[in-house]
Amino acid sequence: MSGQIHKWEIEGMSLEALNLSYNFLTSIDLFGFGYLASVDLTSNLLQGSLPILSTTWDFMQHLLISGNNLTGEIPSSYRNLTYLSALVLENNKLGGKILECLGNLSYLHILDLRMNKFHGRIPNLFVNNSGLLTLTLNGNQLEGILPWSLVNCSRLEILDVGNNNLNDTFPHWLGVLPSLNVLILRSNRFHGAINNSMPTFYFPQLRIIDVAQNDFMGLLPSNYFKILKGMRDVAPTDEVELGYIVSYELCSKNDVCLGFVFIYKDSMKVVMKGSKRELVKILKIFTTIDFLSNQFHGPIPYELGELNSLLLLNLSHNSLSGQIPSSLGKVAELESLDLSSNKLAGKIPEQLTNLTFLSVLNLSHNELVGHIPERKQLCTFLNDSYIGNSGLCGFPLTKKCKEPRPPTPQIDEEDDSIAVFEWKFALAGYGCGLVLGLSLGYIAFTIGKPWWVVKKVEKYQQKLVGRCNRSHKQRKTQKPNQCS
């Protein structure tokens, strides 16, 4: 659908939900509709100002007009949208100041104004018991400090104020918000230390923290790393369901969707190995710490290794020193590790070879020395992961190591004979094991993962291991007689 929709074409229509998203409309006269509860005009070619809403629209609940070419300011008539629960105007050319009256909209759950030209301060507009779930102001020209009234948003899950001109210290006080999952302060002028010797506020659900490209300084906040429960043991269990952090069904009044269900999915951009990638959907299991391009110094805290559900860690372009902590080898889910452009010294810990999911590694431009571990996952990375460390040697670098690696432990004759004996039994078991494995694989592929089978197999495996250990001990005690 393209072009204009005139008033006479729609006059007299009785609708409650209108979804004309992802078309090529350049203009639409919404006054032709007498009453609308939900409007979705996302991703069109609409130009001009935002529609000035009539009094018949006071009960509107959802207004989504993102991804257009709208200009001007938010009309003051929007203050009358008492029942509005979602206002999504992202990626337009809207400007002016953010209306303070928006804070009086007590039913507002989603306010997304990112990628526009709003300027001035973020108004201190958030009332007590606000129902706001997500506030996204990324990519504007906002300045000043974060308003303290945000603490009234006890249900807030996502706060994204990245890519503005905000000038403030780290908002420790946001740690009181019990549901805050995502905190993005990227590319502003936040400054000072984050490290607080006795944190009063704990960020109990924080899973994504992005403070990259600011002016933070001092030591990394090891005290916070100790208490970030949202980055520990995150799994798709009953307690932490797989899903979007904000996935809000926007239906019309009386919970009737009338054939239209508008799903709002927040998105964010992450930096992996120097390139930006947009996550269109944020899963609850996605956890990241991004402290890129600040002025942090001192060691990397050992406590980071306790965040065993962390997927992305970026501490690059700071002044960090000391050794890479071996505890990072315990972050079993880690997929991206960037420690480049610091002053890290010492050897690369062998424990990093345990990171079997690691797909991005950047240790370049530090002061690391010694052999590059040549086992498991670290064998898969190329030269650019290690360049700029004059003391490093070995594969994949062209620089050879002068000192040979320590020899691998030798197996004595007795252990060797036992190993051969055990391999006979292992090979004999491969036949039936192959049949069982293929059967289970077929079941998993056709009807999904059968957890009851998995549990039984694991239990049976434990019994077999115990039986093998006992027989191994018996063989060692029953040695054959030696010939004199």
ABEGO torsion letter per residue (X at the ends): XBEBBBAAAABGBBBABBBABGBABABBBAAABABBABBBABGBABBEBBBBBBAAAAABABBBABGBABBEBBBAAAAABAABABBBABGBABBEBBBAAAAABAABABBBABGBABBEBBBBABBBGBABABBBABGBABBEBBBAAAAABAABABBBABGBABBBBBBAAAAABAABABBBABGBABBEBABBABBABAGAABABBBABGBABBEBBBAAAAAABAAABGBBBBAABBBEBABBBBBBBBGGBAGGBBBBBBBBBBBBBGGBBBBBABBBAABBBBBABGBABBEBBBAAAAABAABABBBABGBABBEBBBAAAAABAABABBBABGBABBEBBBAAAAABAABABBBABGBABBEBBBABEAAAABBAAAABGBAABBEOABABBBABBBBBBBBBBAAAAAAAAAAAAAAAAAAAAAAAAAAAAAAAAAAAEBBAAAAAAAAAAAAAAAAAAAAAAAAAAABBBBBBX
